[in-house]
């Protein structure tokens, strides 16, 4: 298993999903992929933590801040992962890099024919879509595709949207196995305080 996560990828006991999986002995965690700020969150804005071996677990951590789909495919092959798990709490806005890291990770998983699992989390600003649509020609690392500024989706819903609507053109096909583990109890009208 390869895990795309950061300090928001925690269990109910507030422990890192990677630390918990590793300690359990039930999951063979082959690699961790750290987004902006890194897996443990020590990187500054606009930076990662660099490739390194995690001192707590001994697991190889790859810095994927700004990584393309091609880079993800290479890292998947290098690390030998068969399943990719994405577990990052999004903020519900187009201009945060985490959803675009997920998009590139998904696009990289298509040619590698990997299973992709999204551990869904509530959208902290609720399920309403508001704001302007990203205009063509203004794409960047904080807005790669045409979605609304406050997109109103959870990362699991975004993953399904990317898979159905964008990956067929961008990655040459859809994921062969996309699974979203839904967030229990979340309703679109809820804000973070309601959870």
C-alpha positions in Angstrom: 0.0 0.0 0.0 1.1 3.5 -0.8 -0.5 6.3 1.2 -0.9 9.9 0.1 -1.4 11.8 3.4 -0.3 14.5 5.8 -1.0 15.4 9.5 -4.8 15.5 8.7 -4.8 11.8 7.9 -5.6 10.7 11.4 -7.6 8.0 13.1 -10.3 8.5 15.8 -7.5 8.4 18.4 -5.7 11.3 16.6 -2.9 9.1 15.5 -1.4 9.1 12.0 -3.0 6.6 9.7 0.5 5.6 8.6 1.7 5.1 12.2 -1.5 3.0 12.9 -1.2 0.9 9.8 2.5 0.3 10.3 2.0 -0.6 14.0 -0.8 -3.0 13.3 1.3 -5.3 11.2 -1.7 -6.0 9.1 -0.9 -3.6 6.3 2.3 -3.6 4.2 2.9 0.1 3.8 5.5 0.3 1.0 5.6 4.1 0.7 4.2 7.4 1.8 3.6 10.3 -0.6 3.8 13.7 1.1 2.0 16.7 -0.4 2.7 20.4 0.2 4.0 20.9 3.7 5.0 17.2 3.7 3.8 14.0 5.3 4.6 15.1 8.9 3.8 18.8 8.1 7.3 20.3 8.7 7.6 21.9 5.2 6.7 25.6 4.7 4.0 26.8 2.3 5.0 26.1 -1.3 7.4 23.4 -0.2 7.6 19.7 0.9 9.9 17.7 3.1 12.0 16.1 0.4 12.4 12.3 -0.1 13.5 10.6 3.1 13.0 7.6 5.3 10.5 8.3 8.0 12.3 8.0 11.4 9.2 6.8 13.2 8.3 3.9 10.9 11.3 3.3 8.6 9.0 3.7 5.6 10.2 5.6 2.5 8.5 9.0 2.1 8.4 10.6 -1.4 7.9 14.3 -1.7 5.1 14.7 -4.2 4.5 18.4 -3.9 4.0 19.6 -7.5 4.4 16.1 -8.8 2.8 15.3 -12.2 0.9 12.1 -13.1 4.1 10.8 -14.8 6.1 11.3 -11.6 3.5 9.5 -9.6 3.5 6.6 -12.0 7.3 6.4 -11.7 7.1 6.5 -7.9 4.4 3.8 -7.8 6.6 1.6 -9.9 9.7 2.3 -7.9 8.0 1.6 -4.6 6.1 -1.4 -5.8 2.7 -0.3 -4.5 -0.4 -2.1 -5.7 -3.0 0.0 -3.9 -2.9 3.8 -3.3 -4.8 5.3 -0.3 -5.6 9.0 -0.2 -6.3 10.4 3.2 -6.1 14.2 3.5 -8.7 16.6 4.9 -9.5 19.2 2.3 -10.8 22.7 3.0 -13.4 22.8 0.3 -11.7 25.4 -1.9 -10.3 25.0 -5.4 -7.0 26.8 -4.6 -5.7 24.3 -2.0 -3.1 22.0 -3.5 -4.2 18.8 -1.8 -7.1 18.1 -4.2 -4.7 18.6 -7.2 -2.2 16.2 -5.6 -5.1 13.7 -5.4 -5.9 14.4 -9.1 -2.3 13.8 -10.2 -2.0 10.7 -8.0 -5.2 9.4 -9.6 -3.9 10.2 -13.1 -0.6 8.4 -12.3 -2.5 5.4 -11.1 -4.4 4.9 -14.4 -1.4 3.7 -16.5 0.0 1.7 -13.6 -3.4 0.0 -13.2 -3.5 0.4 -9.5 -6.4 0.3 -7.0 -7.2 3.8 -5.7 -8.9 4.2 -2.3 -10.1 7.6 -1.0 -10.8 7.8 2.8 -13.4 10.5 2.6 -13.8 13.3 5.2 -16.4 16.0 5.6 -16.2 19.2 3.6 -15.7 21.7 6.4 -17.5 24.5 4.6 -20.5 22.3 3.7 -21.9 21.1 0.4 -22.8 24.3 -1.3 -21.0 25.4 -4.4 -20.2 29.1 -4.6 -17.9 31.4 -6.5 -16.5 31.7 -9.9 -15.5 28.9 -12.2 -11.8 28.7 -13.1 -11.4 30.2 -16.5 -9.5 28.3 -19.2 -6.0 29.7 -19.6 -5.7 30.4 -15.8 -4.8 26.9 -14.7 -2.0 26.5 -12.2 -0.9 24.3 -9.3 -3.7 25.8 -7.2 -6.4 25.3 -9.9 -5.7 22.7 -12.6 -9.2 22.1 -13.9 -12.4 24.0 -14.3 -14.2 23.7 -11.0 -16.0 26.3 -8.9 -14.0 28.1 -6.2 -16.0 26.6 -3.3 -16.6 23.3 -5.0 -19.0 21.9 -2.4 -17.7 18.3 -2.7 -15.9 16.0 -0.4 -12.6 14.6 -1.6 -14.4 11.3 -2.3 -16.9 13.1 -4.5 -14.1 15.0 -6.2 -12.3 11.7 -6.9 -15.5 10.3 -8.5 -15.8 13.5 -10.6 -12.2 13.5 -11.7 -12.4 9.8 -12.6 -15.6 10.1 -14.6 -15.2 13.5 -16.2 -11.5 14.4 -16.5 -9.2 11.3 -16.4 -10.6 9.8 -19.6 -9.2 12.7 -21.6 -6.2 13.5 -19.5 -5.0 10.1 -18.5 -6.3 8.0 -21.4 -8.9 6.2 -19.3 -10.5 5.8 -15.9 -9.2 4.1 -12.9 -9.7 0.4 -13.0 -10.7 0.3 -9.3 -11.7 3.4 -7.5 -13.2 2.9 -4.0 -14.4 5.7 -1.7 -14.8 5.0 1.9 -17.6 7.4 2.8 -17.6 9.6 5.9 -20.4 8.3 8.1 -23.0 10.8 9.2 -22.0 13.8 7.1 -24.7 15.8 5.4 -24.3 18.5 2.8 -25.8 21.2 5.1 -23.2 20.6 7.8 -20.3 22.9 8.5 -17.3 21.7 10.3 -18.6 22.7 13.7 -21.6 20.4 13.1 -19.4 17.4 12.8 
